[in-house]
Amino acid sequence: MTSVTPPGIAVPPDERGEFAKGWKVLLAGVLGVMCGASPIPYNVIGFTVGPLRDEFGWSQTEAVLPITLFGVIASVLAPVFGWMADRFGVRPVALWSLFAFALAFGAVALTPTADARSTLYVYYGFWVMIGLVGIGSTPVTWSRAINLWFYRHRGLALGILLMGTSLAAMIVPRFAVEVIAALGWRAMFAAVALFPIAALAIAFFLFREPTPEERPRAIESESGRLTGVTLGTALADYRFWIIWLSIACIATAFGGAFINLPTMLGLRGVDAATAASVMGILGIGIFAGRLITGALLDRLWQGFVAFPLLCLPAISAWILLGESITFPLAAIAGFLLGFAAGAESDLIAYLTGRYFGMANYGRIYGMLYMPFGLGSAASPVIYAQVFDRTGSYDAILTVAIGLFVAGGALLLLLGRYPESFPEAEADPSHAAPEPA
């Protein structure tokens, strides 16, 4: 058994200097997250709709459905890749998946120019392949390594790690648009695939798990094995399902609001250029939410942090319910929506480690990633259906207010962090290596 060090208690010298020991791994992780299958597909899919419609005559739904296929497949496979990271180590799983994601994403450039219907199925097939191989290049794997390197500053380190998705939002869309304008949408897939290749080249040299001597003492037993509960024990714990339900509520409310925000603003009299500026402010909110939430989690119990921050997008939804909206109000709505999205990403990784330990982190995180992925994939369709049936987003925005508040409030029920975890089973993947 190992005890969690309470706040204010002196920490042994070997627990200090986590950033000095782990900064190279953190840098590789940021680039891996930025160039992996978590942000890149979502940052380019919107720019393919027009070219695909022009070339093949596909409908809006047909052109964007691949992102839902990808999201569902990735969500279902997240626990599998998490298990592989636990069993075989995070480095091989993350690097091989990043490589496979680059190949699969670049292969979309080979979409044929046959008749529209047969081409549609080939196009969907490429996206199914991206979902099958890419999930190991998402935070499901990278965050496991960061949790193994950091304990006292885990929240901040995870916030920095997940800034990779914000960096992708700042860089990848502009790059994709320029390539499409110059060379076409097929060339864009091949060009964007160079991002994961570049991240792979850096991560190959910098990314690794810590040795037993480098790990924080708080996450292992006296024998040097990682501590934590099994997946079965986690699934029998009410706290797992509280976290699961909270993530599902927030993801279902957020995904559609994010995708449809420009349309919502347009219905309130905001022009396209101003809406684009608001989306940029939303990206800044995500960036700030990750860093600030991470820093706060290192100092305060998660409930004091999570509840107010996850209620912020309820204010955004309330603002968007108005008959008209000024730019300052639109900017506030976008920033708060982004800030909460950044906070939620931090919380999934942080809560997994603090409530269930590190011995089986990957598979437990994968199970908690599932409602995030499924909710994010289903939410845009739900918002679109409400709009198609009512001509307005007001009904779903009203529901979203309740989901945001409920998602934050649920985390108040988790209680204190466990003071100890059982030692991992005597498994080659968990045991400390024999001394040389």
DOMARTOR-433140 format. One line per 10 residues: number of its first residue (from 0); for each residue x, y, z of C-alpha. Coordinates in Angstrom, 2 decimals, padded with zeros to 5 digits. Layout:
BEGIN
NUM	X/Y/Z; ...
END
This chain:
BEGIN
0	000.00/000.00/000.00; 001.16/003.53/-000.59; -000.16/006.73/000.90; -001.00/009.90/-000.94; 000.92/012.82/000.54; -001.56/015.34/001.99; -001.20/019.01/001.06; 001.18/020.93/003.28; 003.29/017.91/004.23; 006.98/018.05/003.41
10	007.96/016.04/000.37; 011.18/014.01/000.17; 013.91/015.50/-002.02; 013.43/012.84/-004.72; 009.86/014.08/-005.25; 011.03/017.56/-006.25; 012.08/018.70/-009.69; 009.41/016.81/-011.65; 009.60/019.24/-014.56; 013.40/019.06/-014.56
20	013.19/015.28/-014.95; 010.18/015.01/-017.22; 010.20/018.05/-019.51; 011.50/016.16/-022.56; 008.76/013.56/-022.26; 006.20/016.32/-021.74; 007.40/018.14/-024.86; 007.15/014.94/-026.92; 003.69/014.33/-025.47; 002.46/017.81/-026.39
30	003.59/017.27/-029.99; 002.10/013.77/-030.01; -001.28/015.04/-028.82; -001.14/017.97/-031.26; -000.41/015.75/-034.27; -002.43/012.70/-033.23; -005.90/011.43/-034.03; -007.61/013.46/-031.31; -007.51/016.95/-032.88; -006.44/016.61/-036.52
40	-009.54/014.92/-038.02; -011.87/017.42/-036.32; -009.76/020.35/-037.50; -009.85/019.43/-041.21; -013.20/017.71/-041.83; -015.14/020.97/-042.09; -012.93/022.26/-044.91; -013.56/019.15/-047.06; -017.34/019.57/-047.25; -017.37/022.17/-050.03
50	-014.83/020.42/-052.29; -016.51/017.02/-051.80; -019.93/018.45/-052.56; -018.60/020.18/-055.67; -016.81/017.07/-056.98; -019.26/014.32/-056.09; -022.53/016.06/-055.27; -022.63/014.56/-051.79; -024.96/016.06/-049.21; -023.80/017.90/-046.11
60	-024.57/014.87/-043.96; -022.72/012.48/-046.27; -019.64/014.72/-046.25; -019.42/015.07/-042.46; -020.59/011.57/-041.46; -016.99/010.23/-041.52; -016.16/012.20/-038.36; -019.01/010.42/-036.56; -017.80/007.03/-037.84; -014.30/007.88/-036.67
70	-015.49/009.11/-033.28; -017.61/006.04/-032.52; -014.91/003.56/-033.57; -012.20/005.41/-031.65; -014.36/005.56/-028.52; -015.11/001.85/-028.56; -011.43/000.99/-029.08; -010.09/003.41/-026.45; -010.17/000.79/-023.63; -008.35/-001.68/-025.92
80	-005.50/000.72/-026.63; -005.46/001.69/-022.96; -005.03/-001.99/-022.03; -002.18/-002.33/-024.53; -000.44/000.70/-023.03; -000.76/-000.85/-019.56; 000.40/-004.26/-020.73; 003.13/-003.49/-023.26; 004.15/000.03/-022.24; 002.95/003.37/-023.49
90	005.92/004.09/-025.80; 005.39/001.32/-028.38; 001.61/001.78/-028.43; 001.77/005.57/-028.84; 004.53/005.59/-031.45; 003.16/002.75/-033.59; -000.33/004.22/-033.48; 001.00/007.66/-034.45; 002.79/006.06/-037.41; -000.30/004.08/-038.45
100	-002.48/007.17/-038.10; -000.16/009.11/-040.43; -000.35/006.36/-043.06; -004.13/005.97/-042.79; -004.79/009.70/-042.86; -002.47/010.25/-045.79; -004.10/007.34/-047.64; -007.33/009.34/-047.95; -005.48/011.19/-050.73; -005.89/007.97/-052.77
110	-009.68/008.30/-052.86; -010.62/007.42/-056.46; -012.50/009.60/-058.93; -015.09/006.92/-059.78; -018.85/007.42/-059.57; -020.08/009.30/-056.53; -021.76/006.38/-054.72; -018.89/003.87/-054.90; -016.39/006.60/-054.07; -018.43/007.51/-051.00
120	-018.02/004.00/-049.58; -014.28/004.00/-050.30; -013.99/007.37/-048.59; -015.86/006.05/-045.56; -013.58/003.00/-045.54; -010.50/005.20/-045.22; -012.07/006.98/-042.24; -012.96/003.68/-040.60; -009.29/002.70/-040.89; -008.25/005.98/-039.28
130	-010.50/005.16/-036.32; -009.19/001.60/-036.06; -005.51/002.54/-035.82; -005.44/006.13/-034.57; -006.78/006.06/-031.02; -003.39/005.06/-029.60; -002.07/008.48/-030.67; -004.58/010.34/-028.48; -004.35/011.35/-024.78; -005.39/007.79/-023.90
140	-001.71/006.88/-024.19; 000.27/010.13/-023.83; -001.44/011.01/-020.53; -000.44/007.68/-018.98; 003.23/008.56/-019.37; 002.71/012.05/-017.93; 000.87/010.59/-014.93; 003.86/008.30/-014.37; 006.35/011.19/-014.44; 004.35/013.75/-012.42
150	002.48/013.63/-009.14; 002.78/016.89/-007.19; 002.46/018.90/-010.41; 000.30/016.40/-012.27; -002.57/018.78/-012.93; -000.35/021.43/-014.51; 001.60/018.84/-016.50; -001.61/017.35/-017.90; -002.84/020.85/-018.73; 000.36/021.50/-020.69
160	000.10/018.10/-022.40; -003.44/018.77/-023.59; -002.47/022.16/-024.94; -001.46/020.09/-027.95; -005.07/020.09/-029.15; -005.18/023.89/-028.85; -001.98/024.20/-030.86; -003.49/021.96/-033.53; -006.55/024.22/-033.71; -004.29/027.23/-034.22
170	-002.07/025.71/-036.91; -003.70/022.82/-038.76; -006.87/024.51/-040.14; -004.97/027.38/-041.71; -002.45/024.95/-043.23; -005.24/022.72/-044.55; -007.09/025.62/-046.16; -003.95/026.81/-047.95; -003.15/023.34/-049.30; -006.73/022.80/-050.49
180	-006.67/026.17/-052.28; -003.35/025.38/-053.95; -003.46/021.62/-054.60; -006.92/020.30/-053.76; -008.50/018.31/-050.94; -006.69/015.05/-051.72; -003.29/016.70/-051.43; -004.41/018.22/-048.13; -004.75/014.77/-046.53; -001.27/013.79/-047.68
190	000.23/017.09/-046.52; -001.44/017.06/-043.09; -000.20/013.47/-042.59; 003.28/014.98/-042.37; 002.39/016.44/-038.97; 002.21/013.04/-037.18; 005.34/011.94/-039.04; 007.21/014.98/-037.69; 005.89/014.36/-034.16; 006.92/010.71/-034.43
200	010.49/011.67/-035.32; 010.76/013.80/-032.16; 008.88/011.40/-029.87; 011.09/008.50/-030.96; 014.04/010.17/-029.22; 012.31/011.92/-026.30; 009.24/009.94/-025.27; 009.47/007.14/-022.71; 008.11/005.93/-019.41; 010.18/006.66/-016.31
210	012.34/004.00/-014.76; 011.25/002.83/-011.30; 013.91/005.14/-009.81; 012.47/008.14/-011.70; 008.83/007.56/-010.76; 007.24/009.59/-007.94; 007.16/007.50/-004.80; 003.47/008.28/-004.25; 002.33/006.12/-007.18; 004.17/002.92/-006.26
220	004.52/000.47/-003.40; 007.62/-000.18/-001.33; 008.51/-003.03/-003.68; 008.55/-000.65/-006.66; 005.33/-001.79/-008.33; 002.72/000.68/-009.47; -000.36/000.86/-007.28; -003.98/001.11/-008.35; -007.24/-000.78/-008.65; -008.14/-003.20/-011.42
230	-010.64/-002.29/-014.13; -013.15/-004.66/-012.57; -012.81/-002.93/-009.21; -013.17/000.47/-010.87; -016.33/-000.64/-012.68; -017.81/-001.72/-009.35; -017.01/001.67/-007.78; -019.83/004.24/-007.80; -017.23/006.99/-008.37; -016.35/005.55/-011.78
240	-019.96/005.84/-012.94; -020.33/009.33/-011.51; -017.31/010.43/-013.55; -018.60/008.52/-016.60; -022.02/010.17/-016.40; -020.50/013.63/-015.81; -018.32/013.27/-018.91; -021.30/012.07/-020.98; -023.40/015.07/-019.91; -020.71/017.64/-020.69
250	-019.60/016.05/-023.99; -023.17/015.70/-025.27; -023.94/019.32/-024.44; -020.65/020.72/-025.74; -019.96/018.94/-029.05; -022.97/020.25/-030.93; -022.62/023.74/-029.47; -019.01/023.86/-030.66; -019.70/022.59/-034.19; -022.81/024.74/-034.66
260	-021.62/027.91/-032.92; -021.01/029.84/-036.19; -024.54/028.95/-037.36; -026.03/029.97/-034.00; -024.25/033.31/-034.16; -025.44/033.83/-037.74; -029.04/033.31/-036.63; -028.49/036.07/-034.07; -027.26/038.53/-036.68; -023.50/037.94/-036.36
270	-021.67/038.02/-039.70; -019.29/035.25/-040.79; -016.10/037.24/-040.17; -017.16/038.08/-036.63; -018.19/034.46/-036.02; -014.71/033.35/-037.12; -013.21/035.73/-034.56; -015.43/034.23/-031.88; -014.19/030.75/-032.81; -010.65/032.03/-032.35
280	-011.59/033.31/-028.90; -013.07/029.89/-028.14; -009.67/028.39/-028.96; -008.02/030.81/-026.55; -010.55/029.72/-023.92; -009.58/026.06/-024.40; -005.91/027.01/-024.07; -006.53/028.98/-020.86; -008.89/026.36/-019.44; -006.31/023.62/-019.66
290	-003.51/025.53/-017.98; -005.59/027.17/-015.26; -007.55/024.04/-014.45; -004.37/021.99/-014.26; -002.73/024.45/-011.89; -005.83/024.61/-009.68; -006.10/020.82/-009.46; -002.61/020.72/-007.94; -003.81/022.98/-005.12; -007.51/022.32/-004.54
300	-009.84/019.32/-004.31; -011.29/018.62/-007.76; -014.89/019.38/-006.73; -014.03/022.97/-005.84; -012.43/023.31/-009.28; -014.72/021.23/-011.50; -018.17/022.39/-010.46; -017.80/026.14/-011.12; -015.70/025.65/-014.25; -018.02/023.11/-015.85
310	-020.99/025.41/-015.19; -019.40/028.19/-017.28; -020.77/026.94/-020.63; -024.28/027.13/-019.16; -023.74/030.91/-019.24; -022.68/030.57/-022.89; -025.86/028.66/-023.73; -027.97/031.28/-021.94; -026.30/034.07/-023.92; -026.95/032.22/-027.19
320	-030.66/031.97/-026.33; -031.06/035.73/-026.77; -032.87/037.23/-029.76; -029.77/039.19/-030.80; -026.19/039.20/-029.64; -023.40/041.77/-029.62; -019.78/040.93/-030.28; -018.73/041.32/-026.61; -021.44/038.86/-025.53; -020.56/036.49/-028.36
330	-016.90/036.66/-027.34; -017.80/035.87/-023.71; -019.94/032.92/-024.83; -017.14/031.55/-026.99; -014.45/032.00/-024.33; -016.48/030.35/-021.55; -017.46/027.46/-023.82; -013.81/026.88/-024.71; -012.59/027.30/-021.13; -014.91/024.56/-019.89
340	-013.89/022.25/-022.75; -010.27/022.65/-021.72; -011.17/021.99/-018.10; -013.03/018.77/-018.95; -010.09/017.32/-020.89; -007.80/017.91/-017.90; -010.28/016.36/-015.51; -010.66/013.03/-017.33; -006.95/012.28/-017.11; -006.49/013.74/-013.62
350	-009.45/012.02/-011.98; -008.51/008.65/-013.45; -005.10/008.75/-011.79; -006.21/010.21/-008.46; -009.26/008.00/-007.84; -008.06/004.72/-009.36; -004.24/004.80/-009.33; -001.77/004.05/-012.09; -001.52/000.25/-012.22; -004.35/-000.04/-014.77
360	-004.61/003.59/-015.78; -004.81/003.01/-019.54; -007.79/000.67/-019.57; -009.70/002.72/-016.96; -008.96/005.97/-018.80; -010.06/004.30/-022.02; -013.41/003.43/-020.47; -013.82/007.02/-019.29; -012.80/008.32/-022.72; -015.67/006.36/-024.25
370	-018.52/008.70/-023.12; -016.41/011.68/-024.20; -015.94/010.29/-027.70; -019.49/009.01/-028.09; -021.04/012.19/-026.73; -018.86/014.36/-028.95; -019.78/012.24/-031.99; -023.53/012.20/-031.31; -023.94/015.79/-030.13; -023.64/017.55/-033.53
380	-026.32/015.24/-034.95; -028.63/015.92/-031.99; -028.24/019.69/-032.39; -028.80/019.42/-036.14; -031.94/017.31/-035.70; -033.44/019.82/-033.25; -032.72/022.64/-035.68; -034.16/020.75/-038.66; -037.36/019.99/-036.75; -037.89/023.35/-035.00
390	-035.93/025.88/-037.06; -034.07/026.93/-033.92; -031.41/025.73/-031.48; -033.24/027.14/-028.45; -034.69/023.83/-027.26; -031.37/021.99/-027.25; -029.55/024.98/-025.74; -032.04/024.93/-022.86; -031.35/021.22/-022.35; -027.60/021.91/-022.60
400	-027.79/024.37/-019.70; -029.12/021.58/-017.51; -026.53/019.09/-018.76; -023.63/021.46/-018.08; -024.78/022.16/-014.51; -025.56/018.48/-013.84; -022.18/017.38/-015.21; -020.34/019.72/-012.87; -022.54/018.97/-009.86; -022.06/015.22/-010.20
410	-018.34/015.55/-009.47; -019.16/017.03/-006.05; -020.32/013.53/-005.08; -016.90/011.88/-005.55; -015.57/012.59/-002.08; -011.94/012.69/-000.96; -009.12/011.20/-002.99; -008.21/007.66/-001.82; -005.32/007.65/000.61; -003.93/004.38/-000.70
420	-004.24/001.82/-003.47; -003.42/-001.89/-003.63; -000.18/-002.97/-005.25; -000.40/-004.04/-008.88; -000.57/-007.74/-009.56; 002.74/-009.50/-010.12; 002.66/-009.01/-013.87; 005.72/-008.46/-016.07; 004.26/-005.21/-017.34; 003.95/-003.82/-013.81
430	006.89/-005.27/-011.96; 010.03/-003.26/-011.48; 012.87/-004.49/-013.68; 015.64/-006.51/-012.13; 018.74/-004.45/-011.33; 021.56/-004.77/-013.81
END
